Every structure is written in C-alpha cells, then in structure tokens.
Amino acid sequence: MGDITSADRAEAEGYYRGALALATSLACALVSRCHASLGQLYRRSGDRQQASEHLTMAISMFQELDMPFCLEEVKAAVKELG
C-alpha cells in the first residue's frame, strides 16, 4: 500500500511503518525491504537524514542476509542521495 500511495508521504509512511511493525515479528527479509522502501520514500520527498538512516539499515540487513540484488538496488539509492 505504501508504494501505491507514495504521492501522499504521511499516508505512505503510515503503511510502511505498519508493515515494518508486522514484519519485525515475521521475518528479517521483510524488515529489510520495509527499511529500503521507507528510505526510498524519504529520498524522493527530500528528507535526506531519514532516507540515509533507513537505507543504511537496509544495506546492513541485505548484506547479512546475502541478498545481492536488493543490496545493489539500495546502494544505488544511497548514491542518489549524494
């Protein structure tokens, strides 16, 4: 839902945070995707600090989970932050 409503930051953030809370109790891979999605949302909306925090967390988790495709995607987003 966060991806679909990403034009409205507050609404998308609510969906991503809800997914993150649910994912925390389910699986690390899902948690890492939620951090990546929140980071992308914040990057698009210009909130560099929040973007950096979530993207860095996603990178760390993708490395631990040996998920190279996701890792490269998030590293590219970090490069866009500058």
mmCIF file as gemmi writes it, N, C-alpha and C atoms, coordinates in Angstrom:
data_model
loop_
_atom_site.group_PDB
_atom_site.id
_atom_site.type_symbol
_atom_site.label_atom_id
_atom_site.label_alt_id
_atom_site.label_comp_id
_atom_site.label_asym_id
_atom_site.label_entity_id
_atom_site.label_seq_id
_atom_site.pdbx_PDB_ins_code
_atom_site.Cartn_x
_atom_site.Cartn_y
_atom_site.Cartn_z
_atom_site.occupancy
_atom_site.B_iso_or_equiv
_atom_site.pdbx_formal_charge
_atom_site.auth_seq_id
_atom_site.auth_asym_id
_atom_site.pdbx_PDB_model_num
ATOM 1 N N . MET Axp A 1 ? 0.835 -1.195 0 1 0 ? 1 A 1
ATOM 2 C CA . MET Axp A 1 ? 0 0 0 1 0 ? 1 A 1
ATOM 3 C C . MET Axp A 1 ? 0.876 1.254 0 1 0 ? 1 A 1
ATOM 4 N N . GLY Axp A 2 ? 2.007 1.206 0.688 1 0 ? 2 A 1
ATOM 5 C CA . GLY Axp A 2 ? 2.897 2.364 0.723 1 0 ? 2 A 1
ATOM 6 C C . GLY Axp A 2 ? 3.388 2.739 -0.656 1 0 ? 2 A 1
ATOM 7 N N . ASP Axp A 3 ? 3.672 1.741 -1.507 1 0 ? 3 A 1
ATOM 8 C CA . ASP Axp A 3 ? 4.117 2.016 -2.867 1 0 ? 3 A 1
ATOM 9 C C . ASP Axp A 3 ? 3.009 2.653 -3.698 1 0 ? 3 A 1
ATOM 10 N N . ILE Axp A 4 ? 1.799 2.229 -3.47 1 0 ? 4 A 1
ATOM 11 C CA . ILE Axp A 4 ? 0.669 2.739 -4.245 1 0 ? 4 A 1
ATOM 12 C C . ILE Axp A 4 ? 0.329 4.171 -3.847 1 0 ? 4 A 1
ATOM 13 N N . THR Axp A 5 ? 0.427 4.501 -2.569 1 0 ? 5 A 1
ATOM 14 C CA . THR Axp A 5 ? 0.035 5.823 -2.083 1 0 ? 5 A 1
ATOM 15 C C . THR Axp A 5 ? 1.232 6.728 -1.834 1 0 ? 5 A 1
ATOM 16 N N . SER Axp A 6 ? 2.355 6.442 -2.481 1 0 ? 6 A 1
ATOM 17 C CA . SER Axp A 6 ? 3.576 7.189 -2.184 1 0 ? 6 A 1
ATOM 18 C C . SER Axp A 6 ? 3.5 8.669 -2.562 1 0 ? 6 A 1
ATOM 19 N N . ALA Axp A 7 ? 2.458 9.091 -3.273 1 0 ? 7 A 1
ATOM 20 C CA . ALA Axp A 7 ? 2.305 10.515 -3.566 1 0 ? 7 A 1
ATOM 21 C C . ALA Axp A 7 ? 1.96 11.294 -2.294 1 0 ? 7 A 1
ATOM 22 N N . ASP Axp A 8 ? 1.34 10.636 -1.346 1 0 ? 8 A 1
ATOM 23 C CA . ASP Axp A 8 ? 0.994 11.253 -0.065 1 0 ? 8 A 1
ATOM 24 C C . ASP Axp A 8 ? 1.953 10.693 0.979 1 0 ? 8 A 1
ATOM 25 N N . ARG Axp A 9 ? 2.954 11.483 1.336 1 0 ? 9 A 1
ATOM 26 C CA . ARG Axp A 9 ? 4.016 10.998 2.216 1 0 ? 9 A 1
ATOM 27 C C . ARG Axp A 9 ? 3.485 10.465 3.541 1 0 ? 9 A 1
ATOM 28 N N . ALA Axp A 10 ? 2.602 11.183 4.184 1 0 ? 10 A 1
ATOM 29 C CA . ALA Axp A 10 ? 2.115 10.766 5.504 1 0 ? 10 A 1
ATOM 30 C C . ALA Axp A 10 ? 1.377 9.433 5.422 1 0 ? 10 A 1
ATOM 31 N N . GLU Axp A 11 ? 0.548 9.29 4.414 1 0 ? 11 A 1
ATOM 32 C CA . GLU Axp A 11 ? -0.199 8.044 4.262 1 0 ? 11 A 1
ATOM 33 C C . GLU Axp A 11 ? 0.746 6.882 3.939 1 0 ? 11 A 1
ATOM 34 N N . ALA Axp A 12 ? 1.671 7.101 3.002 1 0 ? 12 A 1
ATOM 35 C CA . ALA Axp A 12 ? 2.628 6.059 2.643 1 0 ? 12 A 1
ATOM 36 C C . ALA Axp A 12 ? 3.491 5.684 3.838 1 0 ? 12 A 1
ATOM 37 N N . GLU Axp A 13 ? 3.92 6.682 4.584 1 0 ? 13 A 1
ATOM 38 C CA . GLU Axp A 13 ? 4.741 6.417 5.765 1 0 ? 13 A 1
ATOM 39 C C . GLU Axp A 13 ? 3.979 5.542 6.762 1 0 ? 13 A 1
ATOM 40 N N . GLY Axp A 14 ? 2.707 5.819 6.946 1 0 ? 14 A 1
ATOM 41 C CA . GLY Axp A 14 ? 1.888 5.015 7.851 1 0 ? 14 A 1
ATOM 42 C C . GLY Axp A 14 ? 1.832 3.557 7.415 1 0 ? 14 A 1
ATOM 43 N N . TYR Axp A 15 ? 1.644 3.34 6.117 1 0 ? 15 A 1
ATOM 44 C CA . TYR Axp A 15 ? 1.62 1.968 5.599 1 0 ? 15 A 1
ATOM 45 C C . TYR Axp A 15 ? 2.975 1.287 5.783 1 0 ? 15 A 1
ATOM 46 N N . TYR Axp A 16 ? 4.055 2 5.439 1 0 ? 16 A 1
ATOM 47 C CA . TYR Axp A 16 ? 5.393 1.404 5.581 1 0 ? 16 A 1
ATOM 48 C C . TYR Axp A 16 ? 5.709 1.094 7.04 1 0 ? 16 A 1
ATOM 49 N N . ARG Axp A 17 ? 5.37 2.002 7.933 1 0 ? 17 A 1
ATOM 50 C CA . ARG Axp A 17 ? 5.648 1.764 9.353 1 0 ? 17 A 1
ATOM 51 C C . ARG Axp A 17 ? 4.808 0.6 9.894 1 0 ? 17 A 1
ATOM 52 N N . GLY Axp A 18 ? 3.567 0.501 9.443 1 0 ? 18 A 1
ATOM 53 C CA . GLY Axp A 18 ? 2.728 -0.623 9.838 1 0 ? 18 A 1
ATOM 54 C C . GLY Axp A 18 ? 3.305 -1.936 9.333 1 0 ? 18 A 1
ATOM 55 N N . ALA Axp A 19 ? 3.768 -1.925 8.091 1 0 ? 19 A 1
ATOM 56 C CA . ALA Axp A 19 ? 4.394 -3.127 7.522 1 0 ? 19 A 1
ATOM 57 C C . ALA Axp A 19 ? 5.665 -3.476 8.276 1 0 ? 19 A 1
ATOM 58 N N . LEU Axp A 20 ? 6.426 -2.449 8.643 1 0 ? 20 A 1
ATOM 59 C CA . LEU Axp A 20 ? 7.661 -2.673 9.386 1 0 ? 20 A 1
ATOM 60 C C . LEU Axp A 20 ? 7.37 -3.315 10.74 1 0 ? 20 A 1
ATOM 61 N N . ALA Axp A 21 ? 6.352 -2.832 11.424 1 0 ? 21 A 1
ATOM 62 C CA . ALA Axp A 21 ? 5.988 -3.408 12.725 1 0 ? 21 A 1
ATOM 63 C C . ALA Axp A 21 ? 5.56 -4.867 12.569 1 0 ? 21 A 1
ATOM 64 N N . LEU Axp A 22 ? 4.757 -5.138 11.555 1 0 ? 22 A 1
ATOM 65 C CA . LEU Axp A 22 ? 4.316 -6.506 11.305 1 0 ? 22 A 1
ATOM 66 C C . LEU Axp A 22 ? 5.499 -7.382 10.879 1 0 ? 22 A 1
ATOM 67 N N . ALA Axp A 23 ? 6.336 -6.857 10.008 1 0 ? 23 A 1
ATOM 68 C CA . ALA Axp A 23 ? 7.47 -7.619 9.503 1 0 ? 23 A 1
ATOM 69 C C . ALA Axp A 23 ? 8.457 -7.97 10.599 1 0 ? 23 A 1
ATOM 70 N N . THR Axp A 24 ? 8.601 -7.088 11.559 1 0 ? 24 A 1
ATOM 71 C CA . THR Axp A 24 ? 9.535 -7.339 12.651 1 0 ? 24 A 1
ATOM 72 C C . THR Axp A 24 ? 9.202 -8.638 13.361 1 0 ? 24 A 1
ATOM 73 N N . SER Axp A 25 ? 7.925 -8.927 13.446 1 0 ? 25 A 1
ATOM 74 C CA . SER Axp A 25 ? 7.53 -10.171 14.103 1 0 ? 25 A 1
ATOM 75 C C . SER Axp A 25 ? 7.533 -11.368 13.156 1 0 ? 25 A 1
ATOM 76 N N . LEU Axp A 26 ? 7.74 -11.136 11.851 1 0 ? 26 A 1
ATOM 77 C CA . LEU Axp A 26 ? 7.65 -12.235 10.885 1 0 ? 26 A 1
ATOM 78 C C . LEU Axp A 26 ? 8.991 -12.696 10.312 1 0 ? 26 A 1
ATOM 79 N N . ALA Axp A 27 ? 9.743 -11.755 9.716 1 0 ? 27 A 1
ATOM 80 C CA . ALA Axp A 27 ? 10.965 -12.199 9.026 1 0 ? 27 A 1
ATOM 81 C C . ALA Axp A 27 ? 11.897 -11.034 8.74 1 0 ? 27 A 1
ATOM 82 N N . CYS Axp A 28 ? 13.177 -11.295 8.859 1 0 ? 28 A 1
ATOM 83 C CA . CYS Axp A 28 ? 14.187 -10.263 8.618 1 0 ? 28 A 1
ATOM 84 C C . CYS Axp A 28 ? 14.18 -9.754 7.177 1 0 ? 28 A 1
ATOM 85 N N . ALA Axp A 29 ? 13.937 -10.619 6.205 1 0 ? 29 A 1
ATOM 86 C CA . ALA Axp A 29 ? 13.94 -10.189 4.805 1 0 ? 29 A 1
ATOM 87 C C . ALA Axp A 29 ? 12.861 -9.137 4.571 1 0 ? 29 A 1
ATOM 88 N N . LEU Axp A 30 ? 11.725 -9.329 5.163 1 0 ? 30 A 1
ATOM 89 C CA . LEU Axp A 30 ? 10.641 -8.369 5.021 1 0 ? 30 A 1
ATOM 90 C C . LEU Axp A 30 ? 10.983 -7.061 5.737 1 0 ? 30 A 1
ATOM 91 N N . VAL Axp A 31 ? 11.624 -7.142 6.871 1 0 ? 31 A 1
ATOM 92 C CA . VAL Axp A 31 ? 12.042 -5.95 7.606 1 0 ? 31 A 1
ATOM 93 C C . VAL Axp A 31 ? 13.025 -5.145 6.758 1 0 ? 31 A 1
ATOM 94 N N . SER Axp A 32 ? 13.962 -5.821 6.129 1 0 ? 32 A 1
ATOM 95 C CA . SER Axp A 32 ? 14.944 -5.113 5.312 1 0 ? 32 A 1
ATOM 96 C C . SER Axp A 32 ? 14.272 -4.426 4.126 1 0 ? 32 A 1
ATOM 97 N N . ARG Axp A 33 ? 13.28 -5.07 3.515 1 0 ? 33 A 1
ATOM 98 C CA . ARG Axp A 33 ? 12.544 -4.444 2.401 1 0 ? 33 A 1
ATOM 99 C C . ARG Axp A 33 ? 11.766 -3.218 2.893 1 0 ? 33 A 1
ATOM 100 N N . CYS Axp A 34 ? 11.217 -3.291 4.077 1 0 ? 34 A 1
ATOM 101 C CA . CYS Axp A 34 ? 10.488 -2.138 4.631 1 0 ? 34 A 1
ATOM 102 C C . CYS Axp A 34 ? 11.439 -0.966 4.86 1 0 ? 34 A 1
ATOM 103 N N . HIS Axp A 35 ? 12.625 -1.249 5.386 1 0 ? 35 A 1
ATOM 104 C CA . HIS Axp A 35 ? 13.605 -0.172 5.567 1 0 ? 35 A 1
ATOM 105 C C . HIS Axp A 35 ? 13.992 0.423 4.21 1 0 ? 35 A 1
ATOM 106 N N . ALA Axp A 36 ? 14.191 -0.427 3.21 1 0 ? 36 A 1
ATOM 107 C CA . ALA Axp A 36 ? 14.543 0.052 1.881 1 0 ? 36 A 1
ATOM 108 C C . ALA Axp A 36 ? 13.428 0.928 1.309 1 0 ? 36 A 1
ATOM 109 N N . SER Axp A 37 ? 12.188 0.504 1.459 1 0 ? 37 A 1
ATOM 110 C CA . SER Axp A 37 ? 11.055 1.275 0.935 1 0 ? 37 A 1
ATOM 111 C C . SER Axp A 37 ? 10.889 2.601 1.665 1 0 ? 37 A 1
ATOM 112 N N . LEU Axp A 38 ? 11.037 2.581 2.983 1 0 ? 38 A 1
ATOM 113 C CA . LEU Axp A 38 ? 10.976 3.849 3.729 1 0 ? 38 A 1
ATOM 114 C C . LEU Axp A 38 ? 12.103 4.775 3.296 1 0 ? 38 A 1
ATOM 115 N N . GLY Axp A 39 ? 13.294 4.221 3.113 1 0 ? 39 A 1
ATOM 116 C CA . GLY Axp A 39 ? 14.423 5.033 2.659 1 0 ? 39 A 1
ATOM 117 C C . GLY Axp A 39 ? 14.157 5.657 1.305 1 0 ? 39 A 1
ATOM 118 N N . GLN Axp A 40 ? 13.587 4.889 0.399 1 0 ? 40 A 1
ATOM 119 C CA . GLN Axp A 40 ? 13.259 5.416 -0.932 1 0 ? 40 A 1
ATOM 120 C C . GLN Axp A 40 ? 12.198 6.517 -0.84 1 0 ? 40 A 1
ATOM 121 N N . LEU Axp A 41 ? 11.211 6.301 -0.006 1 0 ? 41 A 1
ATOM 122 C CA . LEU Axp A 41 ? 10.161 7.312 0.185 1 0 ? 41 A 1
ATOM 123 C C . LEU Axp A 41 ? 10.766 8.621 0.686 1 0 ? 41 A 1
ATOM 124 N N . TYR Axp A 42 ? 11.601 8.535 1.71 1 0 ? 42 A 1
ATOM 125 C CA . TYR Axp A 42 ? 12.221 9.733 2.263 1 0 ? 42 A 1
ATOM 126 C C . TYR Axp A 42 ? 13.166 10.391 1.257 1 0 ? 42 A 1
ATOM 127 N N . ARG Axp A 43 ? 13.866 9.585 0.458 1 0 ? 43 A 1
ATOM 128 C CA . ARG Axp A 43 ? 14.754 10.136 -0.565 1 0 ? 43 A 1
ATOM 129 C C . ARG Axp A 43 ? 13.952 10.944 -1.58 1 0 ? 43 A 1
ATOM 130 N N . ARG Axp A 44 ? 12.836 10.363 -2.044 1 0 ? 44 A 1
ATOM 131 C CA . ARG Axp A 44 ? 12.002 11.056 -3.032 1 0 ? 44 A 1
ATOM 132 C C . ARG Axp A 44 ? 11.407 12.343 -2.475 1 0 ? 44 A 1
ATOM 133 N N . SER Axp A 45 ? 11.125 12.368 -1.178 1 0 ? 45 A 1
ATOM 134 C CA . SER Axp A 45 ? 10.495 13.552 -0.592 1 0 ? 45 A 1
ATOM 135 C C . SER Axp A 45 ? 11.52 14.559 -0.081 1 0 ? 45 A 1
ATOM 136 N N . GLY Axp A 46 ? 12.823 14.243 -0.212 1 0 ? 46 A 1
ATOM 137 C CA . GLY Axp A 46 ? 13.864 15.19 0.15 1 0 ? 46 A 1
ATOM 138 C C . GLY Axp A 46 ? 14.335 15.133 1.586 1 0 ? 46 A 1
ATOM 139 N N . ASP Axp A 47 ? 13.892 14.144 2.347 1 0 ? 47 A 1
ATOM 140 C CA . ASP Axp A 47 ? 14.322 14.005 3.749 1 0 ? 47 A 1
ATOM 141 C C . ASP Axp A 47 ? 15.57 13.13 3.781 1 0 ? 47 A 1
ATOM 142 N N . ARG Axp A 48 ? 16.72 13.767 3.564 1 0 ? 48 A 1
ATOM 143 C CA . ARG Axp A 48 ? 17.987 13.047 3.424 1 0 ? 48 A 1
ATOM 144 C C . ARG Axp A 48 ? 18.367 12.275 4.688 1 0 ? 48 A 1
ATOM 145 N N . GLN Axp A 49 ? 18.127 12.842 5.849 1 0 ? 49 A 1
ATOM 146 C CA . GLN Axp A 49 ? 18.516 12.176 7.092 1 0 ? 49 A 1
ATOM 147 C C . GLN Axp A 49 ? 17.75 10.871 7.28 1 0 ? 49 A 1
ATOM 148 N N . GLN Axp A 50 ? 16.427 10.939 7.173 1 0 ? 50 A 1
ATOM 149 C CA . GLN Axp A 50 ? 15.609 9.73 7.327 1 0 ? 50 A 1
ATOM 150 C C . GLN Axp A 50 ? 15.944 8.711 6.237 1 0 ? 50 A 1
ATOM 151 N N . ALA Axp A 51 ? 16.137 9.206 5 1 0 ? 51 A 1
ATOM 152 C CA . ALA Axp A 51 ? 16.487 8.314 3.897 1 0 ? 51 A 1
ATOM 153 C C . ALA Axp A 51 ? 17.778 7.577 4.196 1 0 ? 51 A 1
ATOM 154 N N . SER Axp A 52 ? 18.775 8.314 4.614 1 0 ? 52 A 1
ATOM 155 C CA . SER Axp A 52 ? 20.068 7.714 4.91 1 0 ? 52 A 1
ATOM 156 C C . SER Axp A 52 ? 19.981 6.675 6.021 1 0 ? 52 A 1
ATOM 157 N N . GLU Axp A 53 ? 19.24 6.981 7.072 1 0 ? 53 A 1
ATOM 158 C CA . GLU Axp A 53 ? 19.098 6.038 8.189 1 0 ? 53 A 1
ATOM 159 C C . GLU Axp A 53 ? 18.484 4.72 7.739 1 0 ? 53 A 1
ATOM 160 N N . HIS Axp A 54 ? 17.392 4.8 6.992 1 0 ? 54 A 1
ATOM 161 C CA . HIS Axp A 54 ? 16.694 3.586 6.583 1 0 ? 54 A 1
ATOM 162 C C . HIS Axp A 54 ? 17.454 2.827 5.497 1 0 ? 54 A 1
ATOM 163 N N . LEU Axp A 55 ? 18.053 3.544 4.562 1 0 ? 55 A 1
ATOM 164 C CA . LEU Axp A 55 ? 18.813 2.871 3.517 1 0 ? 55 A 1
ATOM 165 C C . LEU Axp A 55 ? 20.054 2.189 4.091 1 0 ? 55 A 1
ATOM 166 N N . THR Axp A 56 ? 20.693 2.832 5.057 1 0 ? 56 A 1
ATOM 167 C CA . THR Axp A 56 ? 21.86 2.222 5.703 1 0 ? 56 A 1
ATOM 168 C C . THR Axp A 56 ? 21.463 0.957 6.448 1 0 ? 56 A 1
ATOM 169 N N . MET Axp A 57 ? 20.341 0.996 7.122 1 0 ? 57 A 1
ATOM 170 C CA . MET Axp A 57 ? 19.842 -0.189 7.821 1 0 ? 57 A 1
ATOM 171 C C . MET Axp A 57 ? 19.538 -1.306 6.815 1 0 ? 57 A 1
ATOM 172 N N . ALA Axp A 58 ? 18.915 -0.945 5.696 1 0 ? 58 A 1
ATOM 173 C CA . ALA Axp A 58 ? 18.597 -1.942 4.672 1 0 ? 58 A 1
ATOM 174 C C . ALA Axp A 58 ? 19.87 -2.564 4.104 1 0 ? 58 A 1
ATOM 175 N N . ILE Axp A 59 ? 20.881 -1.749 3.843 1 0 ? 59 A 1
ATOM 176 C CA . ILE Axp A 59 ? 22.147 -2.269 3.315 1 0 ? 59 A 1
ATOM 177 C C . ILE Axp A 59 ? 22.741 -3.282 4.285 1 0 ? 59 A 1
ATOM 178 N N . SER Axp A 60 ? 22.78 -2.919 5.535 1 0 ? 60 A 1
ATOM 179 C CA . SER Axp A 60 ? 23.342 -3.816 6.545 1 0 ? 60 A 1
ATOM 180 C C . SER Axp A 60 ? 22.59 -5.146 6.584 1 0 ? 60 A 1
ATOM 181 N N . MET Axp A 61 ? 21.284 -5.067 6.554 1 0 ? 61 A 1
ATOM 182 C CA . MET Axp A 61 ? 20.471 -6.282 6.633 1 0 ? 61 A 1
ATOM 183 C C . MET Axp A 61 ? 20.608 -7.126 5.368 1 0 ? 61 A 1
ATOM 184 N N . PHE Axp A 62 ? 20.622 -6.487 4.189 1 0 ? 62 A 1
ATOM 185 C CA . PHE Axp A 62 ? 20.776 -7.238 2.943 1 0 ? 62 A 1
ATOM 186 C C . PHE Axp A 62 ? 22.135 -7.927 2.886 1 0 ? 62 A 1
ATOM 187 N N . GLN Axp A 63 ? 23.157 -7.277 3.43 1 0 ? 63 A 1
ATOM 188 C CA . GLN Axp A 63 ? 24.473 -7.915 3.481 1 0 ? 63 A 1
ATOM 189 C C . GLN Axp A 63 ? 24.431 -9.151 4.385 1 0 ? 63 A 1
ATOM 190 N N . GLU Axp A 64 ? 23.822 -9.007 5.55 1 0 ? 64 A 1
ATOM 191 C CA . GLU Axp A 64 ? 23.722 -10.13 6.483 1 0 ? 64 A 1
ATOM 192 C C . GLU Axp A 64 ? 22.914 -11.286 5.908 1 0 ? 64 A 1
ATOM 193 N N . LEU Axp A 65 ? 21.886 -10.955 5.126 1 0 ? 65 A 1
ATOM 194 C CA . LEU Axp A 65 ? 21.003 -11.975 4.561 1 0 ? 65 A 1
ATOM 195 C C . LEU Axp A 65 ? 21.504 -12.503 3.216 1 0 ? 65 A 1
ATOM 196 N N . ASP Axp A 66 ? 22.646 -11.987 2.74 1 0 ? 66 A 1
ATOM 197 C CA . ASP Axp A 66 ? 23.217 -12.376 1.452 1 0 ? 66 A 1
ATOM 198 C C . ASP Axp A 66 ? 22.19 -12.225 0.332 1 0 ? 66 A 1
ATOM 199 N N . MET Axp A 67 ? 21.67 -10.997 0.196 1 0 ? 67 A 1
ATOM 200 C CA . MET Axp A 67 ? 20.684 -10.662 -0.828 1 0 ? 67 A 1
ATOM 201 C C . MET Axp A 67 ? 21.296 -9.62 -1.768 1 0 ? 67 A 1
ATOM 202 N N . PRO Axp A 68 ? 22.179 -10.06 -2.696 1 0 ? 68 A 1
ATOM 203 C CA . PRO Axp A 68 ? 22.941 -9.119 -3.518 1 0 ? 68 A 1
ATOM 204 C C . PRO Axp A 68 ? 22.094 -8.236 -4.428 1 0 ? 68 A 1
ATOM 205 N N . PHE Axp A 69 ? 21.022 -8.767 -5 1 0 ? 69 A 1
ATOM 206 C CA . PHE Axp A 69 ? 20.211 -7.945 -5.895 1 0 ? 69 A 1
ATOM 207 C C . PHE Axp A 69 ? 19.604 -6.764 -5.144 1 0 ? 69 A 1
ATOM 208 N N . CYS Axp A 70 ? 19.008 -7.037 -3.997 1 0 ? 70 A 1
ATOM 209 C CA . CYS Axp A 70 ? 18.406 -5.98 -3.184 1 0 ? 70 A 1
ATOM 210 C C . CYS Axp A 70 ? 19.478 -5.014 -2.699 1 0 ? 70 A 1
ATOM 211 N N . LEU Axp A 71 ? 20.629 -5.546 -2.351 1 0 ? 71 A 1
ATOM 212 C CA . LEU Axp A 71 ? 21.73 -4.732 -1.861 1 0 ? 71 A 1
ATOM 213 C C . LEU Axp A 71 ? 22.154 -3.713 -2.913 1 0 ? 71 A 1
ATOM 214 N N . GLU Axp A 72 ? 22.299 -4.133 -4.143 1 0 ? 72 A 1
ATOM 215 C CA . GLU Axp A 72 ? 22.725 -3.229 -5.214 1 0 ? 72 A 1
ATOM 216 C C . GLU Axp A 72 ? 21.685 -2.144 -5.465 1 0 ? 72 A 1
ATOM 217 N N . GLU Axp A 73 ? 20.433 -2.509 -5.381 1 0 ? 73 A 1
ATOM 218 C CA . GLU Axp A 73 ? 19.336 -1.547 -5.577 1 0 ? 73 A 1
ATOM 219 C C . GLU Axp A 73 ? 19.402 -0.434 -4.521 1 0 ? 73 A 1
ATOM 220 N N . VAL Axp A 74 ? 19.631 -0.809 -3.289 1 0 ? 74 A 1
ATOM 221 C CA . VAL Axp A 74 ? 19.675 0.161 -2.199 1 0 ? 74 A 1
ATOM 222 C C . VAL Axp A 74 ? 20.956 0.993 -2.259 1 0 ? 74 A 1
ATOM 223 N N . LYS Axp A 75 ? 22.06 0.369 -2.625 1 0 ? 75 A 1
ATOM 224 C CA . LYS Axp A 75 ? 23.306 1.128 -2.778 1 0 ? 75 A 1
ATOM 225 C C . LYS Axp A 75 ? 23.161 2.202 -3.858 1 0 ? 75 A 1
ATOM 226 N N . ALA Axp A 76 ? 22.434 1.901 -4.919 1 0 ? 76 A 1
ATOM 227 C CA . ALA Axp A 76 ? 22.184 2.886 -5.973 1 0 ? 76 A 1
ATOM 228 C C . ALA Axp A 76 ? 21.369 4.058 -5.424 1 0 ? 76 A 1
ATOM 229 N N . ALA Axp A 77 ? 20.41 3.777 -4.561 1 0 ? 77 A 1
ATOM 230 C CA . ALA Axp A 77 ? 19.592 4.835 -3.969 1 0 ? 77 A 1
ATOM 231 C C . ALA Axp A 77 ? 20.448 5.727 -3.069 1 0 ? 77 A 1
ATOM 232 N N . VAL Axp A 78 ? 21.399 5.129 -2.352 1 0 ? 78 A 1
ATOM 233 C CA . VAL Axp A 78 ? 22.296 5.903 -1.489 1 0 ? 78 A 1
ATOM 234 C C . VAL Axp A 78 ? 23.158 6.832 -2.342 1 0 ? 78 A 1
ATOM 235 N N . LYS Axp A 79 ? 23.622 6.342 -3.487 1 0 ? 79 A 1
ATOM 236 C CA . LYS Axp A 79 ? 24.417 7.186 -4.393 1 0 ? 79 A 1
ATOM 237 C C . LYS Axp A 79 ? 23.616 8.396 -4.839 1 0 ? 79 A 1
ATOM 238 N N . GLU Axp A 80 ? 22.329 8.217 -5.069 1 0 ? 80 A 1
ATOM 239 C CA . GLU Axp A 80 ? 21.477 9.322 -5.493 1 0 ? 80 A 1
ATOM 240 C C . GLU Axp A 80 ? 21.34 10.389 -4.417 1 0 ? 80 A 1
ATOM 241 N N . LEU Axp A 81 ? 21.525 9.988 -3.152 1 0 ? 81 A 1
ATOM 242 C CA . LEU Axp A 81 ? 21.478 10.967 -2.062 1 0 ? 81 A 1
ATOM 243 C C . LEU Axp A 81 ? 22.661 11.909 -2.127 1 0 ? 81 A 1
ATOM 244 N N . GLY Axp A 82 ? 23.742 11.424 -2.687 1 0 ? 82 A 1
ATOM 245 C CA . GLY Axp A 82 ? 24.942 12.271 -2.82 1 0 ? 82 A 1
ATOM 246 C C . GLY Axp A 82 ? 25.94 12.122 -1.77 1 0 ? 82 A 1
